[in-house]
Amino acid sequence: MFPNSPVFPPVSSTLASKVDLLFFFTVGVSILFSVLIVATIGAFLVKYRRRRADETGQEIKGNTLILELGWSIIPLGLVMISFFWGAAIFFETSRPPADAWSFHVYGKQWMWKVEHPEGKREINEFHVPVGQAVKLTMTSEDVIHNFSVPAFRLKMDVLPGRYTTAWFKATKTGTYHIFCDQYCGVDHSKMVGKIHVMEPQDYQKWLVGGPSAGAAVASGAELFVAKACNTCHRPDSSARAPVLDGIFGKPVALVDGRTVPADESYLRESILSPATKIVQGYQPIMPTFKDQVSEEEIVQLIKYIQDLKPAGASKAAPAAAAPAAGGKS
Amino acid sequence: MSAPVTSAGTGETNYLNASHGIGSWLLTRDHKRIGILYLVGISVFFLLGGPMAVLIRAELATPQGDLFSSDVYNRLFTMHGILMIFFFLIPSIPAVLGNFLLPIMIGAKDLAFPRINLLSWYLYMIGGVLTFVSLLTGGIDTGWTFYTPMSTTVAQGQVIITAVGIFIAGFSSILTGLNFIVTIHRMRAPGLTWFRLPLFVWAHYATSIIQILGTPVVAIAILLVGAERLFHIGVFDPKYGGDPLLFQHLFWFYSHPAVYIMILPSMGVMSELVTAFARKRVFGYHFIAFSSLFIAVIGFLVWGHHMYISGQSVVAGAIFSFLTMLVAIPSAVKVFNWTATLYKGSISLQTPMLYALGFIGVFLIGGLTGVMLGTLGIDIHVHDTYFIVAHFHYVMVGSAIMGYLGGLHFWWPKITGRMYNEFWSKISALVIFVGFNTTFFPQFILGYLGMPRRYHMYPAEFQTWNVLSSAGATILGFGYLMPVVYFLWSLKFGAKAPANPWGAKGLEWETTSPPPVLNFATPPIVTEEAYAYETSAPAKEVAVGL
């Protein structure tokens, strides 16, 4: 009568079994303590049941300090184990491996748009190769969403106005649920998708066959010219604007004395709100491109800037290694 | 100690019959009548928010969204949360039982500020009526958590009216807290030192601190939401230069301590029930008293555990997780203390005690799953799923409501002067316990499977657990209706209650049932510790059962 009813989600990523082990530890400790307390109460209810209407309890004699210290310190120790163990897992989820492929995810009411490193796009579907670390850089085009793949124990809020990141490495081929886990309006429960984990060769085949989903977006190179970025950001007239070749990931010194890394968030902020962080030695003359570029166009620009190598270096494949098949879109 | 009172108040003037007419109720300054006004108020809101839950569970029995449109469903769960949290749970024990009992437990004639107490009730009712008006005109669909920029920029519906309703009701909470703190400091009977106070009083003292310090912050958050929604002032929406996370910080800074507003009074009731029905001094009085204060203070430092994967920094997450673990320990030790109180006690399983035992059962599950959720590595997976829905219902509905019902059953004879039917009350306690666990335990499984919260429709493979949960909700619904029936019945047909039907210790049992207008015939003088069962006998018990 009822469809296949699992009790436990698939274990399909490197993170999943780690989370599950910690979970089972806390469940086990909880069951142990609960059984102890319930059994003790049960025994007391029987042994000390009221036998006469006017009976009262008897005073407890003796020192109970050891008992009280014990039942304070032992639980404290156990929750601390849970804390450290959980923090370790959590810190790991915030550090994608260096060889992770870089995908972009856009959430909007009520759909998911996924962009592969070399540009292929999907809507509400997500194809990935098994055994490869995947880093997601995500942003919302309206309200707060949340990208969740229970089979991977993966979950991260997706916010408007900034990037959030997450990463996973799938360990089992198959098809798994994608859910939006932050209430986002009327069709929140329809903002779901499917992630397909494939053998690497099948993924390569999929990558080259078939069109991209959704409207085409101009390449970063085209946008860099169309929006006139190249009029100031040129390797020769370095007096007007910082040179962008080779800048990605490097530390940047600002006029206020801070040094910040030129990561995706920094580049995005520089495009939308350039006056926020001025590079040392430059004037605050860059105009804002707010309302002139979409989130997806910003990502294309960032990818283009990531690829820019200083003059003299060969134009090699980007640091976030993309698969060999296909060119850049 | 004043002379033991054994008469049942028949024919005497008590606070119920001293004056008549609707005006004598709506303009009363008597804390006991105000407690009853609140009882009526919160019961009305419970009977609005409760059926919403039944409708939600009916929809969720099938994977498709076939009973309502998504829009209606989203408004249902939003209003269910708002009504239950702001208009039922937060007032429940403090405004009903606290108002009624606090002055009596400390031997006073009333609270420090009786008129402000009445004002609190009016603010609560005005806030509730506004929210009700919002409900009638379509309500809102933002979730009770109102996250921005959805609530400020995108959501349609009655956001402003609802926000104003909650804003006004917040002042009710602040004023009650103020009233309680001043009362406890200034109006204790002669001989009633701080460490002779019933733990119910300590619990309400700690709760009042939270109400006064926390509620203004959510008021500010609501004002800012209104400012952005009406005037497009960029506080939270990145489109206007705002920060969506700022809302979450402001909101949870109150709303986490708010959950301690809901549970601490329940724990206060627990201390009263366990001591009365084991007829024994509580184990670890000082610890329990201080732990309530500790929870109130540290409870203000853990709000970020609602935001581990919100975009908040990983280090902040770690700090909040660490503090969350600390706040768990005093609650755990309270459970051990209540268990130890039973040792060498004289235990009677009347209805209030059944609720106390039920509380321990559901609080174990609710509290321990709270530790799981506070653990960073587990929360990533179960955040915003049915796991958290199950957890908070276990602590808010299971624990807090069982404490409320246990207290209501314990003090009903004192409040109304009538005994209810013990057989049916025992049955309904069991029905509630079974119905509650059947409803919410499967939701832990659903949450770990990944079923998100606030979903109108879901993948078919989640149906079995949903059906079980919905079946439990039907049972629970019946369980909650039963007390309505036998309590109302008792008002007309219940046996007249003696002053001390349970043979319990406490100043409230040394006056008539119901009490006179000024609480005591002669003001009491206290000469012993709380719950001093072993050293002096309580008044003779004249009650049904053993």
Interface residues (C-beta under 8 A of the other chain):
Chain A: F2 P3 N4 S5 P6 V7 F8 P9 K18 V19 L22 F23 T26 V27 S30 F33 S34 I37 V38 T40 I41 F44 L45 Y48 R49 R50 R51 A53 D54 E55 T56 G57 Q58 E59 I60 T64 L67 E68 W71 S72 P75 L76 V79 M80 S82 F83 W85 G86 A87 A88 I89 F90 F91 T93 S94 Q109 D142 V143 I144 N146 S148 P150 A151 R153 L154 K155 M156 D157 L159 P160 G161 R162 T164 H177 F179 C180 D181 Q182 Y183 C184 G185 V186 D187 H188 S189 K190
Chain B: G65 S70 D71 N74 D141 T142 G143 T145 Y147 P149 M150 V154 A155 D237 P238 K239 D243 P244 L245 A278 R279 K280 R281 F283 G284 F287 Y308 I309 S310 G311 V314 G317 A318 S321 F322 M325 A328 I329 A332 V333 V335 F336 T339 A340 L342 Y343 K344 G345 S346 I347 S348 L349 L357 I360 G361 L364 I365 L368 T369 V371 M372 G374 T375 L376 G377 I378 D379 I380 H381 H383 D384 T385 I445 Y448 L449 G450 P452 R453 R454 Y455 H456 M457 Y458 P459 A460 E461 F462 Q463 T464 W465 V467 G503 Y533 E534 T535 A537 P538 K540 E541 L546
